[in-house]
Amino acid sequence: MGKRVRRKLNRYIVILLLTDLIAGCTGIPSINDPEAVAEYQQANDPAEPINRFVFQINRGVDSLLLKPAARGYRMVPFFARDIMHNFLTNLSEPLVLLHDLLQGEFRRAGETAIRFTTNTALGFFGVGDVASAGFDIHHHDEDMGQTLAVWDVREGPYIVLPLFGPSNTRDAIGRLVDCFLDPISLVTPIPTAASLGQIGMSGIDYLERHLDMLEDLERTSLDYYISLRTLYRQHRAAEISNGRRQMGEEELRYDSALYQESDLY
């Protein structure tokens, strides 16, 4: 690991530690107000003023750069976008397989292995999703944040990361670990144009597929920050339980609209 990577890693860890420190000292309600204390604990957002500041910066970047890029990408013919989405998804399968195994989800690991080998061999390195069309084996997401949760690591306070958006301490650390476990990162130096390109293209692909729903949520929410915070935490809970968690009607409506791409196309 080069000096440049170590410096970036150290900065990332320091930021997370500072966030935890600030979170522990920000806006804790009085114990004489039990309703405020219950709401504070429910939100798990002790650094809300700082998170809202970062959130507004992210919204500015979205408006100026990311949303225009997603709209421009939407002008690409659908079949080409679908090919790119399939290719990016196939690149993520080895990492998903690793986390399936680390979580003891061996049946899902077998499905992931079949998806990767089938789509790589018969789908021309993943540009075609043969596993879904031919074998009804669909992609599922797994990451280090979910694995840590299965290992009973607590989520830590809710935080908003620059550019990446909603997260928590556990997921932020998991995201960092996954950067080093990603297959592209294992075969090429970090950072590289290939790994950065994959992250950037995956982000644009995701935003383009969910742009309409996110804009509708932003337009209809009384407080967009709280809406996204709630949806993020609900979605992560459902992912960690692999969909076994029982969700309320409103949760299911938003979760399916935001995260099940079959509803969008």
VEXLUM-527345 format. One line per 3 residues: their letters; for each residue z, x, y of N, C-alpha, C, CB. Coordinates in steps of 0.1 Angstrom, whole numbers, plus 5000, padded with zeros to 4 digits. Glycine has a CB too. Example, Ala and Ser with C-alpha at 12.3 -4.5 7.8 and 13.67 -1.06 7.14 Angstrom:
// residues 2
AS = 5078/5132/4943/5078/5123/4955/5078/5132/4967/5090/5113/4955  5071/5128/4978/5071/5137/4989/5079/5129/5000/5057/5141/4994
***
This chain:
// residues 265
MGK = 5000/5008/4988/5000/5000/5000/5000/5009/5012/5012/4990/5000  4991/5007/5022/4989/5016/5033/5000/5013/5044/4976/5014/5039  5001/5022/5053/5011/5021/5064/5008/5008/5072/5011/5033/5073
RVR = 4995/5005/5074/4992/4994/5082/4997/4981/5076/4977/4993/5084  4995/4980/5063/5000/4968/5055/5015/4967/5056/4995/4968/5041  5022/4979/5054/5037/4979/5055/5042/4974/5068/5042/4993/5051
RKL = 5035/4979/5079/5039/4975/5092/5038/4960/5094/5031/4982/5103  5027/4954/5089/5025/4940/5090/5035/4932/5082/5010/4936/5086  5038/4937/5070/5048/4931/5062/5062/4931/5068/5049/4938/5048
NRY = 5065/4942/5074/5078/4943/5081/5079/4934/5093/5081/4958/5085  5068/4933/5100/5068/4924/5112/5070/4909/5107/5055/4925/5120  5063/4906/5096/5064/4892/5091/5078/4889/5087/5054/4890/5079
IVI = 5085/4898/5080/5098/4896/5075/5108/4895/5087/5103/4907/5066  5106/4903/5097/5115/4902/5109/5114/4889/5116/5111/4914/5118  5101/4884/5117/5099/4871/5123/5106/4860/5116/5084/4868/5124
LLL = 5105/4860/5102/5112/4850/5094/5127/4851/5096/5108/4852/5079  5133/4863/5096/5147/4865/5098/5152/4860/5111/5151/4880/5096  5144/4863/5122/5147/4859/5135/5147/4843/5136/5138/4865/5145
TDL = 5137/4838/5129/5136/4823/5129/5148/4817/5122/5123/4819/5121  5153/4822/5111/5165/4817/5105/5177/4819/5114/5167/4825/5092  5178/4830/5121/5189/4833/5130/5189/4823/5141/5188/4847/5136
IAG = 5177/4821/5147/5176/4811/5159/5179/4797/5154/5162/4812/5165  5173/4794/5142/5175/4781/5136/5190/4778/5134/5168/4779/5123  5198/4788/5131/5212/4785/5129/5220/4784/5141/5218/4796/5121
CTG = 5214/4786/5153/5221/4786/5166/5215/4776/5175/5221/4800/5172  5206/4768/5171/5199/4759/5181/5202/4744/5179/5184/4761/5179  5208/4738/5189/5208/4724/5190/5216/4717/5179/5195/4718/5190
IPS = 5227/4723/5174/5235/4716/5163/5243/4705/5169/5244/4727/5155  5242/4693/5165/5249/4682/5171/5264/4683/5168/5244/4668/5166  5272/4676/5176/5286/4675/5174/5290/4668/5162/5293/4669/5187
IND = 5301/4672/5155/5306/4666/5143/5312/4652/5147/5316/4674/5136  5314/4649/5160/5319/4637/5164/5308/4626/5165/5326/4638/5178  5296/4630/5162/5284/4621/5162/5278/4621/5149/5274/4624/5173
PEA = 5284/4613/5139/5279/4614/5125/5265/4610/5124/5288/4605/5116  5260/4600/5131/5246/4596/5130/5236/4607/5134/5243/4584/5139  5240/4615/5145/5232/4626/5149/5232/4637/5139/5237/4631/5163
VAE = 5244/4639/5133/5245/4650/5123/5236/4646/5111/5260/4651/5118  5236/4633/5106/5228/4629/5095/5213/4630/5098/5231/4614/5091  5209/4627/5110/5195/4628/5114/5191/4643/5114/5193/4621/5128
YQQ = 5200/4651/5119/5198/4666/5120/5196/4671/5106/5209/4673/5127  5204/4667/5097/5203/4672/5083/5191/4667/5076/5216/4669/5075  5187/4654/5079/5175/4648/5073/5163/4655/5077/5175/4634/5076
AND = 5162/4659/5090/5150/4665/5095/5149/4680/5090/5149/4665/5110  5160/4686/5088/5160/4700/5084/5152/4709/5094/5154/4702/5070  5154/4706/5107/5146/4713/5117/5155/4718/5128/5135/4703/5123
PAE = 5164/4727/5125/5174/4732/5135/5168/4739/5147/5184/4741/5129  5156/4744/5145/5149/4752/5156/5138/4743/5162/5143/4765/5151  5140/4730/5163/5130/4721/5168/5124/4725/5181/5135/4707/5168
PIN = 5132/4728/5191/5125/4732/5204/5115/4743/5203/5136/4736/5215  5119/4753/5196/5110/4765/5194/5098/4761/5185/5117/4777/5187  5100/4753/5175/5089/4748/5167/5080/4739/5175/5095/4740/5155
RFV = 5085/4731/5184/5076/4723/5192/5068/4731/5201/5084/4713/5200  5073/4742/5206/5066/4751/5215/5054/4758/5207/5075/4763/5220  5057/4763/5195/5046/4768/5187/5036/4758/5183/5052/4775/5174
FQI = 5041/4746/5180/5032/4734/5177/5022/4731/5188/5041/4722/5174  5027/4732/5200/5018/4729/5211/5008/4740/5213/5026/4728/5224  5012/4753/5210/5002/4764/5211/4991/4762/5200/5009/4777/5209
NRG = 4996/4758/5188/4987/4755/5177/4977/4744/5180/4994/4752/5164  4982/4734/5187/4973/4723/5191/4962/4727/5201/4981/4711/5197  4966/4736/5210/4957/4742/5219/4946/4750/5212/4964/4751/5229
VDS = 4950/4758/5202/4940/4766/5194/4931/4756/5186/4948/4776/5185  4937/4746/5181/4929/4736/5173/4919/4730/5182/4938/4725/5168  4923/4726/5194/4913/4719/5203/4902/4728/5208/4921/4713/5215
LLL = 4906/4741/5211/4896/4750/5217/4887/4757/5206/4903/4761/5224  4893/4759/5194/4886/4768/5184/4884/4761/5171/4893/4780/5182  4894/4756/5165/4894/4752/5151/4886/4739/5149/4907/4751/5145
KPA = 4890/4729/5157/4883/4716/5156/4868/4717/5159/4890/4706/5164  4864/4724/5170/4850/4726/5172/4843/4733/5161/4848/4734/5185  4850/4743/5155/4844/4750/5143/4842/4740/5132/4853/4762/5139
ARG = 4852/4732/5129/4851/4722/5118/4840/4712/5121/4865/4715/5116  4839/4708/5133/4828/4698/5136/4814/4705/5135/4830/4692/5151  4814/4717/5139/4801/4725/5137/4798/4726/5122/4802/4738/5144
YRM = 4808/4729/5114/4806/4731/5100/4802/4718/5094/4819/4736/5093  4806/4707/5099/4802/4693/5094/4787/4691/5096/4810/4682/5101  4781/4698/5104/4766/4696/5106/4759/4703/5095/4762/4702/5119
VPF = 4765/4711/5087/4759/4717/5075/4757/4706/5065/4767/4729/5069  4746/4705/5058/4744/4695/5048/4755/4694/5038/4731/4697/5040  4758/4682/5034/4770/4680/5025/4769/4688/5012/4771/4665/5022
FAR = 4757/4689/5006/4756/4696/4993/4760/4711/4995/4742/4695/4988  4757/4716/5007/4760/4730/5009/4775/4732/5012/4752/4735/5022  4781/4722/5019/4795/4723/5021/4803/4721/5007/4800/4712/5031
DIM = 4797/4712/4999/4804/4710/4986/4803/4722/4977/4797/4698/4979  4792/4729/4978/4790/4742/4970/4800/4752/4975/4776/4748/4972  4802/4753/4988/4812/4763/4994/4826/4759/4990/4811/4763/5009
HNF = 4829/4746/4990/4842/4741/4986/4845/4745/4972/4844/4726/4989  4835/4742/4963/4837/4745/4949/4839/4760/4947/4825/4740/4941  4832/4768/4954/4833/4783/4952/4846/4788/4956/4822/4790/4960
LTN = 4851/4783/4968/4864/4787/4973/4875/4782/4963/4867/4781/4987  4874/4770/4958/4884/4765/4949/4884/4773/4936/4881/4750/4945  4873/4777/4931/4872/4785/4919/4879/4799/4921/4858/4787/4915
LSE = 4877/4804/4933/4884/4817/4936/4899/4816/4936/4879/4822/4950  4904/4804/4938/4919/4802/4938/4924/4800/4925/4922/4791/4947  4916/4797/4915/4921/4793/4902/4929/4803/4895/4909/4789/4893
PLV = 4926/4816/4895/4935/4826/4888/4949/4826/4894/4929/4840/4890  4950/4824/4907/4963/4824/4913/4971/4811/4909/4962/4824/4928  4964/4800/4908/4970/4788/4903/4974/4789/4889/4959/4776/4904
LLH = 4966/4796/4880/4970/4799/4866/4982/4807/4865/4958/4806/4859  4984/4817/4874/4996/4825/4874/5008/4817/4877/4994/4837/4884  5007/4808/4887/5019/4800/4890/5021/4789/4880/5017/4794/4904
DLL = 5011/4784/4874/5013/4775/4863/5022/4781/4852/5000/4770/4857  5019/4794/4849/5026/4801/4838/5040/4804/4843/5019/4814/4835  5042/4808/4855/5055/4812/4861/5064/4800/4861/5054/4818/4875
QGE = 5058/4788/4862/5066/4775/4863/5068/4769/4849/5059/4765/4872  5062/4775/4839/5064/4770/4826/5055/4758/4823/5078/4767/4823  5045/4756/4831/5036/4744/4830/5024/4749/4821/5031/4739/4844
FRR = 5026/4750/4808/5016/4756/4800/5004/4747/4797/5022/4760/4786  5006/4734/4797/4995/4725/4795/4986/4726/4808/4999/4710/4793  4992/4726/4820/4984/4727/4832/4977/4741/4833/4993/4725/4844
AGE = 4984/4751/4827/4979/4764/4827/4966/4765/4819/4989/4775/4822  4966/4758/4807/4955/4757/4799/4943/4750/4806/4958/4750/4786  4946/4739/4813/4936/4733/4820/4930/4741/4831/4941/4720/4826
TAI = 4938/4749/4838/4933/4758/4848/4924/4769/4843/4945/4764/4856  4929/4774/4831/4921/4785/4825/4907/4779/4821/4928/4790/4812  4907/4767/4815/4894/4761/4811/4885/4758/4823/4897/4747/4804
RFT = 4892/4754/4834/4884/4751/4847/4877/4764/4852/4893/4746/4858  4885/4775/4852/4880/4787/4858/4869/4793/4849/4891/4798/4859  4871/4794/4836/4861/4799/4827/4848/4791/4827/4867/4801/4813
TNT = 4850/4778/4826/4839/4769/4826/4831/4769/4839/4843/4754/4823  4837/4768/4850/4830/4768/4863/4824/4782/4866/4839/4764/4874  4831/4792/4861/4825/4806/4864/4813/4808/4855/4836/4817/4861
ALG = 4814/4804/4843/4803/4807/4833/4791/4797/4835/4808/4806/4819  4795/4784/4835/4784/4773/4836/4781/4768/4850/4789/4762/4827  4791/4771/4859/4789/4766/4872/4784/4776/4882/4802/4760/4877
FFG = 4778/4787/4876/4773/4798/4885/4783/4804/4894/4761/4793/4892  4794/4809/4888/4805/4815/4896/4812/4805/4905/4800/4827/4904  4813/4792/4900/4821/4782/4907/4814/4774/4917/4832/4789/4914
VGD = 4801/4776/4920/4794/4768/4930/4792/4753/4925/4780/4774/4933  4793/4752/4912/4793/4738/4906/4806/4735/4899/4781/4737/4896  4811/4724/4900/4824/4720/4894/4821/4713/4881/4833/4711/4903
VAS = 4817/4721/4871/4813/4715/4858/4825/4710/4851/4807/4726/4849  4837/4716/4853/4849/4711/4846/4853/4697/4850/4861/4721/4849  4852/4694/4862/4855/4680/4867/4845/4670/4862/4856/4680/4882
AGF = 4832/4674/4864/4821/4664/4860/4820/4663/4845/4808/4669/4866  4821/4673/4838/4818/4673/4823/4830/4671/4815/4811/4685/4819  4842/4676/4819/4854/4675/4810/4865/4667/4817/4858/4689/4807
DIH = 4863/4662/4829/4874/4655/4836/4887/4663/4837/4877/4642/4828  4885/4676/4840/4896/4685/4843/4895/4688/4857/4896/4697/4833  4904/4683/4865/4904/4685/4880/4913/4696/4885/4907/4671/4886
HHD = 4910/4701/4896/4918/4711/4903/4931/4706/4907/4910/4717/4914  4941/4714/4906/4954/4711/4912/4959/4724/4919/4965/4706/4901  4967/4722/4929/4972/4734/4937/4985/4738/4932/4973/4730/4952
EDM = 4987/4751/4931/5000/4757/4929/5001/4770/4938/5002/4761/4914  5013/4773/4942/5015/4785/4950/5029/4790/4949/5012/4782/4965  5031/4802/4955/5044/4808/4953/5056/4800/4959/5044/4822/4960
GQT = 5053/4792/4969/5063/4783/4975/5068/4773/4964/5059/4776/4987  5058/4767/4957/5062/4758/4947/5069/4765/4935/5049/4751/4941  5065/4777/4932/5071/4784/4921/5086/4787/4924/5063/4797/4918
LAV = 5088/4792/4937/5102/4794/4941/5110/4782/4941/5102/4800/4955  5104/4770/4944/5112/4758/4944/5115/4754/4929/5103/4746/4950  5106/4756/4920/5109/4754/4906/5120/4763/4901/5096/4756/4897
WDV = 5121/4775/4907/5131/4785/4903/5144/4782/4911/5127/4799/4906  5145/4770/4917/5157/4766/4924/5160/4774/4937/5169/4766/4915  5150/4780/4943/5152/4786/4956/5152/4775/4967/5141/4797/4959
REG = 5162/4775/4975/5162/4765/4986/5151/4766/4996/5176/4765/4993  5147/4755/5002/5135/4755/5011/5138/4762/5024/5131/4742/5013  5151/4763/5028/5154/4768/5041/5149/4759/5052/5147/4782/5043
PYI = 5151/4763/5065/5148/4754/5076/5133/4752/5078/5154/4759/5089  5129/4740/5083/5116/4738/5086/5111/4747/5098/5114/4723/5090  5100/4752/5097/5094/4761/5108/5079/4758/5110/5096/4776/5104
VLP = 5075/4760/5121/5060/4759/5124/5055/4773/5127/5058/4750/5137  5046/4778/5118/5040/4791/5119/5028/4791/5129/5036/4796/5105  5026/4802/5136/5014/4803/5145/5002/4802/5136/5015/4816/5153
LFG = 4992/4793/5140/4980/4791/5133/4981/4783/5120/4973/4804/5131  4991/4787/5112/4992/4781/5098/4999/4768/5099/4999/4790/5089  5007/4765/5109/5013/4752/5111/5026/4750/5103/5004/4742/5108
PSN = 5028/4737/5098/5041/4733/5092/5044/4742/5080/5040/4719/5087  5057/4746/5078/5061/4754/5067/5076/4753/5067/5056/4769/5069  5082/4761/5058/5097/4764/5058/5098/4778/5053/5104/4754/5049
TRD = 5111/4783/5054/5113/4797/5050/5107/4801/5037/5127/4801/5051  5110/4792/5027/5106/4795/5013/5091/4795/5012/5111/4784/5004  5084/4786/5018/5069/4785/5018/5063/4796/5025/5064/4772/5023
AIG = 5069/4800/5037/5064/4811/5044/5064/4824/5037/5071/4813/5058  5075/4827/5030/5076/4839/5021/5067/4838/5010/5091/4841/5016  5066/4826/5004/5056/4824/4993/5042/4826/4997/5057/4810/4988
RLV = 5038/4822/5010/5025/4825/5015/5022/4840/5016/5023/4818/5028  5032/4847/5020/5030/4862/5021/5028/4868/5008/5042/4868/5028  5036/4864/4998/5035/4869/4984/5021/4866/4979/5046/4864/4975
DCF = 5017/4854/4981/5004/4850/4975/4992/4858/4981/5001/4835/4978  4994/4863/4994/4984/4871/5000/4982/4884/4992/4987/4875/5014  4992/4889/4986/4991/4901/4978/4988/4899/4963/5004/4909/4979
LDP = 4990/4886/4959/4987/4883/4945/4973/4877/4944/4996/4873/4939  4967/4874/4955/4953/4868/4954/4943/4878/4948/4948/4864/4969  4935/4873/4939/4925/4882/4932/4917/4891/4941/4916/4874/4923
ISL = 4913/4885/4952/4905/4893/4962/4913/4905/4967/4899/4885/4973  4926/4902/4970/4935/4912/4975/4938/4923/4965/4948/4906/4980  4937/4919/4952/4940/4929/4941/4929/4938/4939/4944/4922/4929
VTP = 4917/4934/4942/4905/4943/4939/4899/4950/4951/4894/4935/4932  4904/4946/4963/4900/4952/4976/4912/4956/4984/4890/4943/4983  4910/4966/4994/4921/4969/5003/4925/4957/5011/4917/4981/5011
IPT = 4937/4958/5016/4942/4947/5025/4946/4953/5039/4955/4940/5019  4942/4947/5050/4933/4935/5051/4919/4939/5049/4935/4927/5064  4910/4930/5044/4896/4933/5043/4888/4921/5049/4892/4935/5028
AAS = 4876/4923/5052/4867/4912/5057/4866/4901/5046/4853/4918/5060  4866/4905/5033/4865/4895/5023/4877/4886/5022/4863/4902/5009  4889/4892/5022/4901/4883/5021/4903/4875/5034/4913/4892/5019
LGQ = 4901/4881/5046/4902/4874/5058/4891/4863/5059/4901/4883/5070  4879/4866/5054/4869/4856/5054/4872/4844/5045/4856/4862/5050  4878/4847/5034/4882/4836/5025/4892/4827/5031/4887/4842/5011
IGM = 4902/4833/5038/4913/4825/5044/4907/4817/5055/4924/4835/5050  4898/4823/5063/4892/4816/5074/4883/4805/5070/4884/4825/5083  4875/4807/5060/4865/4797/5055/4873/4786/5048/4855/4804/5045
SGI = 4883/4789/5040/4891/4779/5034/4898/4770/5044/4902/4785/5025  4903/4776/5055/4909/4768/5066/4899/4758/5072/4915/4777/5076  4887/4763/5075/4877/4755/5081/4872/4744/5072/4864/4763/5085
DYL = 4871/4747/5059/4867/4737/5049/4878/4726/5048/4865/4744/5035  4890/4730/5047/4901/4720/5046/4901/4711/5059/4915/4728/5045  4900/4718/5070/4901/4710/5083/4890/4700/5084/4901/4719/5095
ERH = 4878/4704/5080/4866/4696/5081/4868/4684/5072/4853/4703/5077  4873/4686/5060/4875/4675/5050/4886/4665/5055/4878/4680/5037  4895/4669/5063/4906/4661/5067/4907/4658/5082/4919/4667/5063
LDM = 4896/4661/5089/4896/4660/5103/4898/4646/5108/4883/4666/5109  4891/4637/5102/4891/4623/5107/4905/4617/5105/4881/4614/5099  4911/4620/5094/4925/4614/5091/4935/4620/5100/4929/4616/5077
LED = 4934/4634/5103/4944/4640/5111/4942/4635/5126/4942/4655/5111  4930/4633/5130/4928/4628/5144/4933/4614/5145/4913/4629/5148  4931/4606/5135/4936/4592/5135/4951/4592/5135/4931/4584/5122
LER = 4958/4601/5127/4972/4602/5127/4977/4606/5141/4977/4612/5117  4970/4616/5147/4974/4621/5160/4973/4610/5171/4966/4633/5165  4963/4602/5170/4960/4591/5179/4970/4580/5178/4946/4586/5178
TSL = 4975/4577/5166/4983/4565/5164/4998/4568/5163/4979/4558/5151  5002/4581/5162/5016/4585/5161/5023/4584/5174/5017/4599/5155  5035/4579/5174/5044/4579/5186/5048/4594/5189/5056/4570/5184
DYY = 5050/4601/5178/5053/4615/5180/5046/4623/5169/5069/4618/5179  5035/4629/5172/5026/4636/5163/5034/4647/5155/5014/4642/5169  5042/4654/5163/5050/4665/5157/5059/4660/5145/5059/4672/5167
ISL = 5066/4649/5147/5075/4643/5137/5066/4638/5125/5084/4632/5143  5055/4632/5129/5046/4626/5118/5042/4637/5109/5034/4619/5124  5037/4649/5114/5032/4660/5106/5044/4666/5098/5025/4670/5114
RTL = 5055/4667/5105/5067/4673/5098/5071/4664/5086/5079/4674/5107  5071/4651/5087/5074/4642/5077/5064/4643/5065/5076/4628/5082  5051/4643/5069/5041/4643/5059/5041/4656/5051/5027/4641/5065
YRQ = 5043/4667/5058/5044/4680/5052/5055/4681/5041/5046/4692/5062  5067/4676/5045/5078/4677/5036/5076/4667/5024/5091/4673/5043  5070/4655/5027/5068/4646/5016/5057/4652/5006/5063/4633/5021
HRA = 5047/4658/5012/5036/4663/5004/5041/4675/4995/5024/4668/5012  5049/4684/5001/5054/4695/4994/5063/4690/4982/5061/4705/5003  5071/4680/4985/5080/4675/4974/5072/4670/4963/5090/4664/4980
AEI = 5061/4663/4966/5052/4657/4956/5045/4668/4948/5042/4648/4962  5041/4679/4955/5034/4690/4948/5044/4697/4939/5029/4700/4959  5056/4700/4944/5066/4707/4936/5069/4699/4923/5079/4709/4944
SNG = 5069/4686/4924/5072/4678/4912/5060/4675/4904/5079/4665/4915  5048/4681/4908/5035/4678/4902/5032/4663/4901/5035/4684/4888  5036/4656/4912/5032/4642/4913/5042/4633/4906/5019/4640/4908
RRQ = 5052/4639/4900/5062/4630/4892/5072/4623/4901/5069/4638/4882  5073/4629/4914/5083/4623/4923/5078/4609/4927/5085/4632/4935  5087/4599/4927/5084/4586/4931/5084/4585/4947/5094/4576/4926
MGE = 5073/4580/4952/5071/4580/4967/5070/4565/4971/5059/4588/4971  5075/4563/4984/5074/4550/4989/5059/4546/4993/5083/4549/5002  5058/4533/4996/5044/4528/4999/5038/4536/5011/5044/4513/5002
EEL = 5045/4538/5022/5040/4545/5033/5036/4559/5030/5049/4544/5045  5045/4566/5022/5043/4580/5018/5030/4581/5010/5055/4585/5011  5028/4571/5001/5017/4572/4992/5004/4570/5000/5018/4562/4981
RYD = 5005/4561/5010/4993/4558/5018/4988/4570/5026/4995/4546/5028  4997/4577/5033/4994/4588/5040/4991/4600/5031/5005/4592/5050  4999/4602/5021/4997/4614/5012/4983/4613/5006/5008/4614/5002
SAL = 4979/4601/5001/4967/4601/4994/4955/4602/5004/4965/4587/4987  4957/4597/5016/4946/4599/5026/4945/4613/5030/4949/4590/5037  4956/4620/5031/4955/4634/5037/4951/4644/5026/4968/4637/5043
YQE = 4956/4642/5014/4955/4653/5005/4947/4650/4992/4969/4656/5000  4942/4638/4990/4933/4635/4979/4919/4635/4984/4937/4623/4971  4912/4645/4982/4898/4646/4988/4889/4636/4982/4893/4660/4986
SDL = 4891/4630/4971/4883/4620/4965/4883/4607/4974/4887/4616/4951  4893/4605/4982/4894/4594/4990/4885/4596/5003/4908/4591/4994  4882/4608/5006/4875/4611/5018/4860/4612/5016/4879/4624/5024
Y = 4855/4613/5003/4841/4614/5000/4837/4605/4989/4837/4629/4997
***
